[in-house]
């Protein structure tokens, strides 16, 4: 969550999100309003992070 909300969506934060996802971070864990990291990434236009957070097809 914080890597998306407090980040700028650029390469360093993309790498942090990838490391967290690879380590098994809960991608569905929302903020106090229930907004997920994926929803925050979409709202901010962080396309690369959205790809990392989307469920596998």
PDB file of N, CA, C and O in Angstrom:
ATOM      1  N   UNK A   1       0.829  -1.190   0.000  1.00  0.00           N
ATOM      2  CA  UNK A   1       0.000   0.000   0.000  1.00  0.00           C
ATOM      3  C   UNK A   1       0.875   1.257   0.000  1.00  0.00           C
ATOM      4  O   UNK A   1       0.698   2.138  -0.842  1.00  0.00           O
ATOM      5  N   UNK A   2       1.811   1.338   0.937  1.00  0.00           N
ATOM      6  CA  UNK A   2       2.621   2.548   1.050  1.00  0.00           C
ATOM      7  C   UNK A   2       3.519   2.770  -0.165  1.00  0.00           C
ATOM      8  O   UNK A   2       3.776   3.915  -0.537  1.00  0.00           O
ATOM      9  N   UNK A   3       3.997   1.704  -0.782  1.00  0.00           N
ATOM     10  CA  UNK A   3       4.839   1.851  -1.970  1.00  0.00           C
ATOM     11  C   UNK A   3       4.064   2.489  -3.113  1.00  0.00           C
ATOM     12  O   UNK A   3       4.654   3.122  -3.988  1.00  0.00           O
ATOM     13  N   UNK A   4       2.752   2.327  -3.108  1.00  0.00           N
ATOM     14  CA  UNK A   4       1.911   2.937  -4.146  1.00  0.00           C
ATOM     15  C   UNK A   4       1.489   4.344  -3.720  1.00  0.00           C
ATOM     16  O   UNK A   4       1.660   5.302  -4.474  1.00  0.00           O
ATOM     17  N   UNK A   5       0.946   4.463  -2.528  1.00  0.00           N
ATOM     18  CA  UNK A   5       0.374   5.729  -2.072  1.00  0.00           C
ATOM     19  C   UNK A   5       1.447   6.788  -1.817  1.00  0.00           C
ATOM     20  O   UNK A   5       1.257   7.960  -2.143  1.00  0.00           O
ATOM     21  N   UNK A   6       2.562   6.377  -1.239  1.00  0.00           N
ATOM     22  CA  UNK A   6       3.607   7.344  -0.917  1.00  0.00           C
ATOM     23  C   UNK A   6       4.662   7.453  -2.011  1.00  0.00           C
ATOM     24  O   UNK A   6       5.545   8.308  -1.934  1.00  0.00           O
ATOM     25  N   UNK A   7       4.583   6.605  -3.022  1.00  0.00           N
ATOM     26  CA  UNK A   7       5.556   6.604  -4.103  1.00  0.00           C
ATOM     27  C   UNK A   7       5.140   7.494  -5.253  1.00  0.00           C
ATOM     28  O   UNK A   7       4.094   8.144  -5.227  1.00  0.00           O
ATOM     29  N   UNK A   8       6.002   7.500  -6.271  1.00  0.00           N
ATOM     30  CA  UNK A   8       5.718   8.314  -7.456  1.00  0.00           C
ATOM     31  C   UNK A   8       5.482   7.467  -8.706  1.00  0.00           C
ATOM     32  O   UNK A   8       5.316   7.996  -9.805  1.00  0.00           O
ATOM     33  N   UNK A   9       5.468   6.131  -8.520  1.00  0.00           N
ATOM     34  CA  UNK A   9       5.189   5.239  -9.641  1.00  0.00           C
ATOM     35  C   UNK A   9       6.372   4.977 -10.548  1.00  0.00           C
ATOM     36  O   UNK A   9       6.262   4.215 -11.509  1.00  0.00           O
ATOM     37  N   UNK A  10       7.504   5.600 -10.255  1.00  0.00           N
ATOM     38  CA  UNK A  10       8.676   5.430 -11.112  1.00  0.00           C
ATOM     39  C   UNK A  10       9.419   4.149 -10.772  1.00  0.00           C
ATOM     40  O   UNK A  10       9.019   3.397  -9.883  1.00  0.00           O
ATOM     41  N   UNK A  11      10.505   3.914 -11.492  1.00  0.00           N
ATOM     42  CA  UNK A  11      11.240   2.647 -11.457  1.00  0.00           C
ATOM     43  C   UNK A  11      11.548   2.145 -10.044  1.00  0.00           C
ATOM     44  O   UNK A  11      11.334   0.966  -9.761  1.00  0.00           O
ATOM     45  N   UNK A  12      12.040   2.999  -9.160  1.00  0.00           N
ATOM     46  CA  UNK A  12      12.381   2.543  -7.808  1.00  0.00           C
ATOM     47  C   UNK A  12      11.163   1.967  -7.095  1.00  0.00           C
ATOM     48  O   UNK A  12      11.255   0.928  -6.442  1.00  0.00           O
ATOM     49  N   UNK A  13      10.037   2.636  -7.220  1.00  0.00           N
ATOM     50  CA  UNK A  13       8.831   2.152  -6.559  1.00  0.00           C
ATOM     51  C   UNK A  13       8.257   0.931  -7.271  1.00  0.00           C
ATOM     52  O   UNK A  13       7.656   0.068  -6.632  1.00  0.00           O
ATOM     53  N   UNK A  14       8.434   0.853  -8.572  1.00  0.00           N
ATOM     54  CA  UNK A  14       8.029  -0.348  -9.298  1.00  0.00           C
ATOM     55  C   UNK A  14       8.805  -1.554  -8.776  1.00  0.00           C
ATOM     56  O   UNK A  14       8.238  -2.628  -8.575  1.00  0.00           O
ATOM     57  N   UNK A  15      10.100  -1.367  -8.560  1.00  0.00           N
ATOM     58  CA  UNK A  15      10.942  -2.450  -8.053  1.00  0.00           C
ATOM     59  C   UNK A  15      10.525  -2.857  -6.644  1.00  0.00           C
ATOM     60  O   UNK A  15      10.504  -4.045  -6.324  1.00  0.00           O
ATOM     61  N   UNK A  16      10.194  -1.881  -5.801  1.00  0.00           N
ATOM     62  CA  UNK A  16       9.741  -2.181  -4.444  1.00  0.00           C
ATOM     63  C   UNK A  16       8.449  -2.993  -4.489  1.00  0.00           C
ATOM     64  O   UNK A  16       8.314  -3.990  -3.780  1.00  0.00           O
ATOM     65  N   UNK A  17       7.506  -2.566  -5.320  1.00  0.00           N
ATOM     66  CA  UNK A  17       6.241  -3.301  -5.429  1.00  0.00           C
ATOM     67  C   UNK A  17       6.493  -4.722  -5.928  1.00  0.00           C
ATOM     68  O   UNK A  17       5.895  -5.670  -5.420  1.00  0.00           O
ATOM     69  N   UNK A  18       7.366  -4.875  -6.910  1.00  0.00           N
ATOM     70  CA  UNK A  18       7.677  -6.217  -7.425  1.00  0.00           C
ATOM     71  C   UNK A  18       8.272  -7.092  -6.328  1.00  0.00           C
ATOM     72  O   UNK A  18       7.877  -8.247  -6.173  1.00  0.00           O
ATOM     73  N   UNK A  19       9.215  -6.553  -5.570  1.00  0.00           N
ATOM     74  CA  UNK A  19       9.814  -7.315  -4.470  1.00  0.00           C
ATOM     75  C   UNK A  19       8.769  -7.725  -3.438  1.00  0.00           C
ATOM     76  O   UNK A  19       8.779  -8.859  -2.959  1.00  0.00           O
ATOM     77  N   UNK A  20       7.877  -6.815  -3.098  1.00  0.00           N
ATOM     78  CA  UNK A  20       6.831  -7.118  -2.116  1.00  0.00           C
ATOM     79  C   UNK A  20       5.876  -8.196  -2.637  1.00  0.00           C
ATOM     80  O   UNK A  20       5.524  -9.129  -1.916  1.00  0.00           O
ATOM     81  N   UNK A  21       5.469  -8.056  -3.887  1.00  0.00           N
ATOM     82  CA  UNK A  21       4.569  -9.056  -4.480  1.00  0.00           C
ATOM     83  C   UNK A  21       5.259 -10.412  -4.555  1.00  0.00           C
ATOM     84  O   UNK A  21       4.660 -11.433  -4.218  1.00  0.00           O
ATOM     85  N   UNK A  22       6.516 -10.429  -4.994  1.00  0.00           N
ATOM     86  CA  UNK A  22       7.267 -11.686  -5.085  1.00  0.00           C
ATOM     87  C   UNK A  22       7.447 -12.340  -3.719  1.00  0.00           C
ATOM     88  O   UNK A  22       7.538 -13.563  -3.615  1.00  0.00           O
ATOM     89  N   UNK A  23       7.498 -11.517  -2.674  1.00  0.00           N
ATOM     90  CA  UNK A  23       7.675 -12.031  -1.311  1.00  0.00           C
ATOM     91  C   UNK A  23       6.352 -12.474  -0.680  1.00  0.00           C
ATOM     92  O   UNK A  23       6.330 -12.986   0.439  1.00  0.00           O
ATOM     93  N   UNK A  24       5.248 -12.271  -1.413  1.00  0.00           N
ATOM     94  CA  UNK A  24       3.957 -12.743  -0.920  1.00  0.00           C
ATOM     95  C   UNK A  24       3.105 -11.706  -0.217  1.00  0.00           C
ATOM     96  O   UNK A  24       2.179 -12.063   0.512  1.00  0.00           O
ATOM     97  N   UNK A  25       3.399 -10.423  -0.421  1.00  0.00           N
ATOM     98  CA  UNK A  25       2.579  -9.378   0.193  1.00  0.00           C
ATOM     99  C   UNK A  25       1.119  -9.529  -0.240  1.00  0.00           C
ATOM    100  O   UNK A  25       0.828  -9.944  -1.362  1.00  0.00           O
ATOM    101  N   UNK A  26       0.222  -9.190   0.659  1.00  0.00           N
ATOM    102  CA  UNK A  26      -1.216  -9.285   0.391  1.00  0.00           C
ATOM    103  C   UNK A  26      -1.643  -8.115  -0.481  1.00  0.00           C
ATOM    104  O   UNK A  26      -1.774  -6.991   0.002  1.00  0.00           O
ATOM    105  N   UNK A  27      -1.860  -8.376  -1.759  1.00  0.00           N
ATOM    106  CA  UNK A  27      -2.222  -7.326  -2.717  1.00  0.00           C
ATOM    107  C   UNK A  27      -3.650  -6.827  -2.517  1.00  0.00           C
ATOM    108  O   UNK A  27      -4.011  -5.768  -3.031  1.00  0.00           O
ATOM    109  N   UNK A  28      -4.462  -7.573  -1.782  1.00  0.00           N
ATOM    110  CA  UNK A  28      -5.863  -7.206  -1.582  1.00  0.00           C
ATOM    111  C   UNK A  28      -6.079  -6.399  -0.303  1.00  0.00           C
ATOM    112  O   UNK A  28      -7.202  -5.982  -0.020  1.00  0.00           O
ATOM    113  N   UNK A  29      -5.028  -6.178   0.461  1.00  0.00           N
ATOM    114  CA  UNK A  29      -5.148  -5.466   1.736  1.00  0.00           C
ATOM    115  C   UNK A  29      -5.396  -3.993   1.468  1.00  0.00           C
ATOM    116  O   UNK A  29      -4.496  -3.277   1.028  1.00  0.00           O
ATOM    117  N   UNK A  30      -6.608  -3.538   1.730  1.00  0.00           N
ATOM    118  CA  UNK A  30      -6.976  -2.159   1.451  1.00  0.00           C
ATOM    119  C   UNK A  30      -6.654  -1.209   2.576  1.00  0.00           C
ATOM    120  O   UNK A  30      -6.284  -1.622   3.675  1.00  0.00           O
ATOM    121  N   UNK A  31      -6.797   0.076   2.288  1.00  0.00           N
ATOM    122  CA  UNK A  31      -6.607   1.096   3.315  1.00  0.00           C
ATOM    123  C   UNK A  31      -7.841   1.147   4.204  1.00  0.00           C
ATOM    124  O   UNK A  31      -8.725   0.300   4.075  1.00  0.00           O
ATOM    125  N   UNK A  32      -7.921   2.118   5.099  1.00  0.00           N
ATOM    126  CA  UNK A  32      -9.055   2.155   6.044  1.00  0.00           C
ATOM    127  C   UNK A  32     -10.401   2.357   5.352  1.00  0.00           C
ATOM    128  O   UNK A  32     -11.451   2.099   5.940  1.00  0.00           O
ATOM    129  N   UNK A  33     -10.366   2.822   4.094  1.00  0.00           N
ATOM    130  CA  UNK A  33     -11.593   2.975   3.316  1.00  0.00           C
ATOM    131  C   UNK A  33     -11.851   1.780   2.411  1.00  0.00           C
ATOM    132  O   UNK A  33     -12.828   1.759   1.661  1.00  0.00           O
ATOM    133  N   UNK A  34     -10.967   0.780   2.484  1.00  0.00           N
ATOM    134  CA  UNK A  34     -11.132  -0.422   1.674  1.00  0.00           C
ATOM    135  C   UNK A  34     -10.581  -0.312   0.265  1.00  0.00           C
ATOM    136  O   UNK A  34     -10.795  -1.207  -0.553  1.00  0.00           O
ATOM    137  N   UNK A  35      -9.872   0.773  -0.034  1.00  0.00           N
ATOM    138  CA  UNK A  35      -9.300   0.965  -1.361  1.00  0.00           C
ATOM    139  C   UNK A  35      -7.990   0.174  -1.429  1.00  0.00           C
ATOM    140  O   UNK A  35      -7.106   0.346  -0.590  1.00  0.00           O
ATOM    141  N   UNK A  36      -7.878  -0.681  -2.425  1.00  0.00           N
ATOM    142  CA  UNK A  36      -6.711  -1.557  -2.546  1.00  0.00           C
ATOM    143  C   UNK A  36      -5.536  -0.837  -3.213  1.00  0.00           C
ATOM    144  O   UNK A  36      -5.717   0.198  -3.854  1.00  0.00           O
ATOM    145  N   UNK A  37      -4.330  -1.395  -3.057  1.00  0.00           N
ATOM    146  CA  UNK A  37      -3.182  -0.817  -3.760  1.00  0.00           C
ATOM    147  C   UNK A  37      -3.399  -0.764  -5.274  1.00  0.00           C
ATOM    148  O   UNK A  37      -2.973   0.191  -5.924  1.00  0.00           O
ATOM    149  N   UNK A  38      -4.052  -1.772  -5.836  1.00  0.00           N
ATOM    150  CA  UNK A  38      -4.333  -1.780  -7.268  1.00  0.00           C
ATOM    151  C   UNK A  38      -5.216  -0.598  -7.653  1.00  0.00           C
ATOM    152  O   UNK A  38      -4.962   0.072  -8.654  1.00  0.00           O
ATOM    153  N   UNK A  39      -6.242  -0.348  -6.865  1.00  0.00           N
ATOM    154  CA  UNK A  39      -7.137   0.778  -7.160  1.00  0.00           C
ATOM    155  C   UNK A  39      -6.396   2.114  -7.054  1.00  0.00           C
ATOM    156  O   UNK A  39      -6.606   3.011  -7.870  1.00  0.00           O
ATOM    157  N   UNK A  40      -5.536   2.241  -6.053  1.00  0.00           N
ATOM    158  CA  UNK A  40      -4.740   3.470  -5.919  1.00  0.00           C
ATOM    159  C   UNK A  40      -3.803   3.631  -7.114  1.00  0.00           C
ATOM    160  O   UNK A  40      -3.667   4.730  -7.651  1.00  0.00           O
ATOM    161  N   UNK A  41      -3.162   2.550  -7.528  1.00  0.00           N
ATOM    162  CA  UNK A  41      -2.242   2.608  -8.667  1.00  0.00           C
ATOM    163  C   UNK A  41      -2.988   3.012  -9.941  1.00  0.00           C
ATOM    164  O   UNK A  41      -2.493   3.830 -10.717  1.00  0.00           O
ATOM    165  N   UNK A  42      -4.162   2.448 -10.153  1.00  0.00           N
ATOM    166  CA  UNK A  42      -4.962   2.815 -11.334  1.00  0.00           C
ATOM    167  C   UNK A  42      -5.329   4.297 -11.293  1.00  0.00           C
ATOM    168  O   UNK A  42      -5.214   4.997 -12.300  1.00  0.00           O
ATOM    169  N   UNK A  43      -5.770   4.773 -10.133  1.00  0.00           N
ATOM    170  CA  UNK A  43      -6.195   6.168 -10.000  1.00  0.00           C
ATOM    171  C   UNK A  43      -5.045   7.140 -10.248  1.00  0.00           C
ATOM    172  O   UNK A  43      -5.263   8.259 -10.714  1.00  0.00           O
ATOM    173  N   UNK A  44      -3.826   6.713  -9.936  1.00  0.00           N
ATOM    174  CA  UNK A  44      -2.661   7.580 -10.098  1.00  0.00           C
ATOM    175  C   UNK A  44      -2.003   7.419 -11.467  1.00  0.00           C
ATOM    176  O   UNK A  44      -1.075   8.158 -11.797  1.00  0.00           O
ATOM    177  N   UNK A  45      -2.472   6.465 -12.260  1.00  0.00           N
ATOM    178  CA  UNK A  45      -1.912   6.264 -13.591  1.00  0.00           C
ATOM    179  C   UNK A  45      -0.573   5.551 -13.598  1.00  0.00           C
ATOM    180  O   UNK A  45       0.228   5.746 -14.512  1.00  0.00           O
ATOM    181  N   UNK A  46      -0.317   4.716 -12.578  1.00  0.00           N
ATOM    182  CA  UNK A  46       0.937   3.965 -12.469  1.00  0.00           C
ATOM    183  C   UNK A  46       0.796   2.644 -13.228  1.00  0.00           C
ATOM    184  O   UNK A  46       0.648   1.586 -12.617  1.00  0.00           O
ATOM    185  N   UNK A  47       0.841   2.708 -14.540  1.00  0.00           N
ATOM    186  CA  UNK A  47       0.559   1.552 -15.396  1.00  0.00           C
ATOM    187  C   UNK A  47       1.429   0.339 -15.086  1.00  0.00           C
ATOM    188  O   UNK A  47       0.931  -0.786 -15.046  1.00  0.00           O
ATOM    189  N   UNK A  48       2.717   0.557 -14.867  1.00  0.00           N
ATOM    190  CA  UNK A  48       3.618  -0.562 -14.605  1.00  0.00           C
ATOM    191  C   UNK A  48       3.285  -1.234 -13.277  1.00  0.00           C
ATOM    192  O   UNK A  48       3.366  -2.457 -13.164  1.00  0.00           O
ATOM    193  N   UNK A  49       2.918  -0.454 -12.285  1.00  0.00           N
ATOM    194  CA  UNK A  49       2.549  -1.012 -10.985  1.00  0.00           C
ATOM    195  C   UNK A  49       1.208  -1.722 -11.076  1.00  0.00           C
ATOM    196  O   UNK A  49       1.009  -2.751 -10.431  1.00  0.00           O
ATOM    197  N   UNK A  50       0.293  -1.192 -11.861  1.00  0.00           N
ATOM    198  CA  UNK A  50      -0.983  -1.867 -12.075  1.00  0.00           C
ATOM    199  C   UNK A  50      -0.741  -3.283 -12.604  1.00  0.00           C
ATOM    200  O   UNK A  50      -1.363  -4.238 -12.137  1.00  0.00           O
ATOM    201  N   UNK A  51       0.148  -3.414 -13.561  1.00  0.00           N
ATOM    202  CA  UNK A  51       0.458  -4.729 -14.135  1.00  0.00           C
ATOM    203  C   UNK A  51       0.966  -5.663 -13.046  1.00  0.00           C
ATOM    204  O   UNK A  51       0.588  -6.834 -13.011  1.00  0.00           O
ATOM    205  N   UNK A  52       1.815  -5.165 -12.160  1.00  0.00           N
ATOM    206  CA  UNK A  52       2.364  -5.997 -11.078  1.00  0.00           C
ATOM    207  C   UNK A  52       1.300  -6.429 -10.079  1.00  0.00           C
ATOM    208  O   UNK A  52       1.395  -7.508  -9.494  1.00  0.00           O
ATOM    209  N   UNK A  53       0.287  -5.589  -9.882  1.00  0.00           N
ATOM    210  CA  UNK A  53      -0.721  -5.863  -8.868  1.00  0.00           C
ATOM    211  C   UNK A  53      -1.958  -6.597  -9.385  1.00  0.00           C
ATOM    212  O   UNK A  53      -2.726  -7.154  -8.600  1.00  0.00           O
ATOM    213  N   UNK A  54      -2.149  -6.597 -10.699  1.00  0.00           N
ATOM    214  CA  UNK A  54      -3.320  -7.283 -11.256  1.00  0.00           C
ATOM    215  C   UNK A  54      -3.228  -8.776 -11.009  1.00  0.00           C
ATOM    216  O   UNK A  54      -2.145  -9.360 -11.048  1.00  0.00           O
ATOM    217  N   UNK A  55      -4.385  -9.392 -10.751  1.00  0.00           N
ATOM    218  CA  UNK A  55      -4.381 -10.849 -10.589  1.00  0.00           C
ATOM    219  C   UNK A  55      -3.881 -11.543 -11.852  1.00  0.00           C
ATOM    220  O   UNK A  55      -4.125 -11.079 -12.965  1.00  0.00           O
ATOM    221  N   UNK A  56      -3.192 -12.638 -11.671  1.00  0.00           N
ATOM    222  CA  UNK A  56      -2.703 -13.424 -12.818  1.00  0.00           C
ATOM    223  C   UNK A  56      -3.876 -13.985 -13.591  1.00  0.00           C
ATOM    224  O   UNK A  56      -4.871 -14.413 -13.006  1.00  0.00           O
ATOM    225  N   UNK A  57      -3.757 -13.981 -14.893  1.00  0.00           N
ATOM    226  CA  UNK A  57      -4.846 -14.504 -15.740  1.00  0.00           C
ATOM    227  C   UNK A  57      -4.706 -15.992 -15.934  1.00  0.00           C
ATOM    228  O   UNK A  57      -5.528 -16.606 -16.615  1.00  0.00           O
TER     229      UNK A  57
END
